[in-house]
Amino acid sequence: MKNIAIVGCGGMGSGHAIAIASGTGNAIWAELPVQTEGKLQETDSDLGDLLHLAGICDIDPDRVQWAKERGYRIYDCYQDILDDPAVDIVLIATPNHLHKDEAILAMRAGKHVLCEKPVMMNSAELEKVMAVAAESGKVFYPRQNRRWDKDYMIVKKILQDGMLGKVFSIECRVQGSRGIPGDWRAKKEFGGGMMLDWGVHLLDRLLAMVPEKVTHVFCDLTHVTTSEVDDGFKLHLTFESGLTASVEVGTCHFAALPLWFVAGEHGTAVIDNWECTGKIVRLHSWEDKDAKPILAGAGLTKTMAPRGDGSVQELPLPEVEYDNNELYVNLLETIDGKAAQIVTNDHALRVLRLMETAVRSSETHSVLAFETHIN
Ligand code: NAD
């Protein structure tokens, strides 16, 4: 059993507090916005015997009151967490600009760190934190929880099982309509902006799924509702095999395109939403004897005419089984030397560097080379 203390008990920190105190871990998210009890899937690890909530610390009296009402121990300040010998792990869930100093202080105080995404504001910060992790021998773990999203798990399985033949294009996106939240996320100095907020999730997953170097990057950051930070972006990546990926985050979309649109030489997969409705359409035969031109708008087309029955087949998306709590469990096993870190710091560094290249691409309106110098 390891004791974990949380610094920053806002939206995410309070979710962690409930998840850990109840022993249900990420299974609790399925119950939002009720946030009272989680439901474990058969495949989910029960964290009850593995992780204990030592307490929380927050500078906002309302958040402290919230935690008190739930019976959680309150640390008056961050130093009190660091001084508590019972605390094994510090979970950092404060705004992004605080992550670096909090992580370094924790590891120097002999604590392991689970750090919310984006782990750092930039790659230079992460390099410093990785150096402290190496010198202190403590685990620093990036919390890229969206590796365990069902939609991502499905796409990963589709690719791994070769269900679409050779994949030549991957689109993934999230589109909302509420603009950028008016809190610290709207301020540059606090690590705001959607590239750091959502971009880090989408790029973490994409790079974890495609085992190839990225050769070229082109990005347009958007400023539809804000000027100080980006409120979204469109990013185009080319991998060394020629595979391309389009990654998009939008916060001013009142209708949404599918979360995923994956095209292969023998099939196409679509995932519409987080409920994971969607389909795979698989090619049986290129030949389509019934092909006839259709009237399309002001003209005729055979190229774009739907295929006749028989040359393609519609299939449901594959079922996936996974452990919602694998990240927490992997953190604990990494600390005990029983497993390798699933979300590695090298990977987090690669993602931060990619995001930095994307921002430069947007600023210079140019296609930039990436990773071509790495052997
Ligand atoms: P939030 O504003 O809701 O919560 C942040 C909390 O930190 C607040 O309660 C604030 O009072 C507290 N805080 C600020 N400075 C502090 C300090 N010096 N000491 C102690 N507490 C302090 O923000 P949030 O949405 O919970 O985001 C927090 C972190 O979690 C961010 O890094 C964010 O990117 C991340 N996050 C991750 C996910 C995910 O899915 N992994 C989702 C949401 C947020």
Residues whose N, C-alpha, C, O or C-beta is under 5 A from the ligand:
A	BS01	NAD	V7 G8 C9 G10 G11 M12 G13 C57 D58 I59 D60 R63 A93 T94 P95 N96 E116 K117 P118 R143 N145
